[in-house]
Amino acid sequence: MRQSQEQQYHEPLHNPEIETGPMILRIFTLTLEPADPMHFSIGDLRSYLSSRLDEYTVLHKDSSSGFIHRYPAVQCRQIKNTLMAVGISQGADLLRQISDEQGEISTGETSCTITARDTSIRNEEFGITGTNVTYEFLTPWLALNQQNQKKFYDLKGKPERDAFMIEIIVRNLGTLAKSLDYAVPAPINCEAKVRFRRDRIDRHNVMVFLGKFRTNLTIPDYLGIGQSVFLGFGAIKRISEIIETDDEKTRS
């Protein structure tokens, strides 16, 4: 496959004894419905869970349940009108504890009802496999910093921009793996079809992306990639659809 259609990332293993197969991530999700959507935002949910996670981490820092430090252990999503909280590692333990203790989350002024929850903490694979998987962005992907945004604008034509964005996805996937302390045993490859739109975040004009990509990296649903995943950006979900490349279209 031509380099313009597929990009690869590979961080060599430095320790030959490191496990080369997928790692296991402990995941727990909650779905929530605000009692008053006008007065309970995703920001309120995020602040509440962040403060609870800080308390939980202090109390359970010697636990054997596993901790992550560089990737947000609790991530909040707003997908259409639904609020969702995803816990990874110690975040999974916290969310399960919250849902066992109470049926709602209250910030004092308003509340949010837990409408659905996992029956137990799930063990999900993360890592390189022999199968390519297709994912869709459920929330806008905040892909470009100011420097890369300028590079994107300066590129001429769709093929160059597509190749550039595939390269950014591969970098983001490599960063995700590193933040979870997963040593990549083989190149990460990627094909993608994304489109950009202009958005406004905290009074700043930004460029975000939506679309799909296919990779040999297995990722649990609802995890985020790119910038500001803690704020809900870049959430992905596996889909069954296969991305058809330009070469495949031409041959058909």
C-alpha positions as CSV (number, residue, x, y, z in Angstrom):
1,M,0.0,0.0,0.0
2,R,1.3,3.4,-0.9
3,Q,2.7,5.6,1.9
4,S,0.1,8.3,1.2
5,Q,-2.7,5.8,2.2
6,E,-1.1,4.1,5.2
7,Q,1.2,5.3,7.9
8,Q,3.1,3.3,10.5
9,Y,4.4,4.0,14.0
10,H,6.9,1.7,15.7
11,E,8.6,2.3,19.0
12,P,11.2,-0.5,19.4
13,L,11.1,-2.7,22.5
14,H,14.0,-2.0,24.8
15,N,13.3,-4.9,27.1
16,P,13.1,-8.3,25.4
17,E,11.2,-9.8,28.4
18,I,8.2,-7.4,28.0
19,E,5.0,-9.1,27.0
20,T,4.4,-8.7,23.3
21,G,0.7,-9.5,23.1
22,P,-2.2,-7.2,24.0
23,M,-2.4,-6.0,27.6
24,I,-5.6,-6.1,29.7
25,L,-7.3,-2.9,30.7
26,R,-10.0,-3.0,33.4
27,I,-13.0,-0.9,32.2
28,F,-16.2,0.2,33.8
29,T,-18.9,2.5,32.3
30,L,-21.8,4.4,33.6
31,T,-24.6,6.1,31.6
32,L,-26.3,9.0,33.2
33,E,-29.3,11.3,32.8
34,P,-29.3,14.8,34.4
35,A,-32.4,15.7,36.4
36,D,-32.2,19.1,34.9
37,P,-30.0,19.2,31.7
38,M,-30.0,23.0,31.8
39,H,-28.2,23.0,35.1
40,F,-26.1,19.8,35.0
41,S,-23.4,19.8,32.3
42,I,-20.7,17.4,31.4
43,G,-18.3,19.8,33.2
44,D,-20.2,19.3,36.5
45,L,-19.9,15.5,36.1
46,R,-16.2,15.8,35.2
47,S,-15.5,17.9,38.3
48,Y,-17.4,15.6,40.6
49,L,-15.7,12.5,39.4
50,S,-12.2,14.1,39.3
51,S,-12.5,15.1,43.0
52,R,-13.8,11.6,43.9
53,L,-10.9,10.0,42.0
54,D,-8.3,12.1,43.9
55,E,-9.8,10.8,47.2
56,Y,-10.0,7.3,45.9
57,T,-6.4,7.3,44.7
58,V,-5.1,8.5,48.1
59,L,-7.0,5.8,50.0
60,H,-6.1,3.0,47.6
61,K,-2.6,3.8,46.4
62,D,-1.2,0.5,47.7
63,S,-4.0,-1.5,46.0
64,S,-2.9,-4.3,43.6
65,S,-5.8,-3.3,41.2
66,G,-3.4,-1.4,39.0
67,F,-2.9,2.4,38.4
68,I,-2.4,4.5,35.4
69,H,-0.8,8.0,35.7
70,R,-0.4,9.5,32.3
71,Y,-3.8,8.7,30.7
72,P,-7.0,10.0,32.4
73,A,-8.4,7.2,34.5
74,V,-11.9,8.6,34.3
75,Q,-13.2,10.2,31.1
76,C,-16.6,11.8,30.6
77,R,-18.4,11.8,27.3
78,Q,-21.5,13.5,25.9
79,I,-22.8,11.5,23.0
80,K,-25.9,13.2,21.6
81,N,-28.0,13.8,24.7
82,T,-26.5,11.0,26.8
83,L,-23.8,11.5,29.4
84,M,-21.3,8.7,29.9
85,A,-18.4,8.1,32.3
86,V,-15.7,5.6,31.4
87,G,-13.3,4.4,34.1
88,I,-9.9,2.7,33.3
89,S,-7.9,0.8,36.0
90,Q,-8.4,2.7,39.3
91,G,-11.1,4.7,37.5
92,A,-13.1,1.5,36.9
93,D,-12.9,0.7,40.6
94,L,-14.1,4.2,41.5
95,L,-17.1,4.1,39.1
96,R,-18.2,0.7,40.3
97,Q,-17.9,1.9,43.9
98,I,-20.0,5.0,43.2
99,S,-22.7,3.0,41.4
100,D,-22.9,0.4,44.2
101,E,-23.3,3.1,46.8
102,Q,-25.8,5.3,45.1
103,G,-28.3,5.6,42.3
104,E,-27.4,9.2,41.4
105,I,-24.6,11.7,41.4
106,S,-25.3,15.0,43.2
107,T,-23.3,18.2,43.1
108,G,-25.4,19.8,45.8
109,E,-27.5,22.0,43.6
110,T,-28.7,19.4,41.1
111,S,-28.3,15.7,40.4
112,C,-27.7,13.1,37.7
113,T,-29.4,9.7,37.7
114,I,-27.4,6.6,36.8
115,T,-29.5,4.9,34.2
116,A,-27.2,2.1,33.1
117,R,-24.0,0.5,34.3
118,D,-21.8,-2.5,33.5
119,T,-22.7,-5.5,35.6
120,S,-19.0,-5.9,36.5
121,I,-15.6,-4.5,35.7
122,R,-14.7,-5.7,32.2
123,N,-11.3,-7.0,31.2
124,E,-10.7,-5.5,27.7
125,E,-7.7,-6.1,25.4
126,F,-5.5,-3.2,24.3
127,G,-2.6,-3.7,21.9
128,I,-1.3,-5.0,18.6
129,T,-3.2,-7.9,17.1
130,G,-3.2,-9.7,13.8
131,T,-6.5,-8.2,12.8
132,N,-7.3,-4.7,11.5
133,V,-10.3,-3.1,13.3
134,T,-12.4,-0.1,12.2
135,Y,-13.3,2.7,14.6
136,E,-15.6,5.7,14.4
137,F,-15.1,9.0,16.2
138,L,-18.2,9.4,18.5
139,T,-17.0,12.8,19.7
140,P,-14.9,15.4,17.8
141,W,-11.3,14.5,17.5
142,L,-9.1,17.5,18.6
143,A,-6.1,16.5,16.5
144,L,-4.1,19.5,15.6
145,N,-2.0,21.9,17.7
146,Q,-1.4,25.4,16.3
147,Q,1.7,24.3,14.5
148,N,0.1,21.3,12.8
149,Q,-3.0,23.3,12.0
150,K,-0.9,25.7,10.0
151,K,0.8,22.7,8.2
152,F,-2.7,21.4,7.4
153,Y,-3.8,24.6,5.9
154,D,-0.6,24.9,3.8
155,L,-1.0,21.5,2.2
156,K,-2.4,21.5,-1.3
157,G,-5.2,19.1,-2.2
158,K,-7.1,16.3,-0.5
159,P,-4.5,13.5,-0.9
160,E,-1.8,15.4,0.9
161,R,-4.2,16.4,3.7
162,D,-5.5,12.9,4.0
163,A,-2.0,11.5,4.3
164,F,-1.1,14.1,6.9
165,M,-4.1,13.3,9.1
166,I,-3.4,9.5,8.9
167,E,0.1,10.4,10.2
168,I,-1.4,12.3,13.1
169,I,-3.7,9.4,14.0
170,V,-0.8,7.0,14.0
171,R,1.1,9.4,16.3
172,N,-1.9,9.7,18.6
173,L,-2.2,5.9,18.8
174,G,1.5,5.6,19.6
175,T,1.0,8.2,22.3
176,L,-2.0,6.4,23.7
177,A,0.0,3.1,23.9
178,K,2.9,4.9,25.6
179,S,0.6,6.6,28.1
180,L,-0.8,3.2,29.1
181,D,2.7,1.8,29.5
182,Y,2.2,-0.6,26.6
183,A,5.4,-1.3,24.7
184,V,4.5,-1.5,21.0
185,P,5.9,-4.8,19.7
186,A,5.2,-4.2,16.0
187,P,4.4,-1.2,13.7
188,I,1.0,0.5,14.2
189,N,-0.6,0.8,10.8
190,C,-3.6,3.0,9.9
191,E,-6.0,3.9,7.1
192,A,-8.5,6.7,7.7
193,K,-11.3,8.8,6.2
194,V,-11.8,11.9,8.3
195,R,-13.4,15.3,7.6
196,F,-12.8,18.6,9.4
197,R,-15.1,21.2,10.7
198,R,-14.6,24.4,12.6
199,D,-15.8,24.6,16.2
200,R,-15.6,27.0,19.1
201,I,-14.1,25.8,22.5
202,D,-13.7,28.2,25.4
203,R,-14.1,31.2,23.1
204,H,-11.4,29.9,20.8
205,N,-11.9,28.9,17.2
206,V,-10.5,25.3,16.7
207,M,-10.5,22.7,14.0
208,V,-11.9,19.3,14.9
209,F,-12.3,16.1,12.9
210,L,-14.9,13.3,12.6
211,G,-14.8,10.1,10.6
212,K,-13.4,6.6,10.7
213,F,-10.1,4.8,10.8
214,R,-8.8,1.3,10.6
215,T,-5.8,0.0,12.5
216,N,-4.1,-3.1,13.9
217,L,-4.3,-1.7,17.4
218,T,-7.2,-3.1,19.5
219,I,-8.7,-0.3,21.7
220,P,-11.7,-0.6,24.1
221,D,-14.8,1.3,23.1
222,Y,-15.2,4.9,24.3
223,L,-11.6,5.5,25.1
224,G,-10.3,8.8,23.7
225,I,-7.3,9.7,21.5
226,G,-5.7,13.0,20.7
227,Q,-5.8,16.2,22.7
228,S,-8.2,16.9,25.7
229,V,-9.5,13.3,26.0
230,F,-10.4,14.2,29.7
231,L,-12.7,16.9,28.3
232,G,-14.5,14.3,26.1
233,F,-12.8,14.7,22.8
234,G,-11.7,11.9,20.5
235,A,-13.9,9.1,21.9
236,I,-14.0,6.1,19.5
237,K,-16.0,3.0,19.1
238,R,-15.5,-0.2,17.1
239,I,-17.7,-0.6,14.1
240,S,-18.2,-3.4,11.6
241,E,-17.9,-1.3,8.5
242,I,-14.8,-1.7,6.4
243,I,-13.0,1.5,5.1
244,E,-12.6,1.3,1.3
245,T,-9.4,2.9,0.2
246,D,-9.0,4.8,-3.1
247,D,-7.0,2.0,-4.6
248,E,-9.8,-0.5,-3.7
249,K,-12.4,1.8,-5.3
250,T,-10.4,2.1,-8.4
251,R,-9.9,-1.7,-8.7
252,S,-13.7,-2.3,-8.2
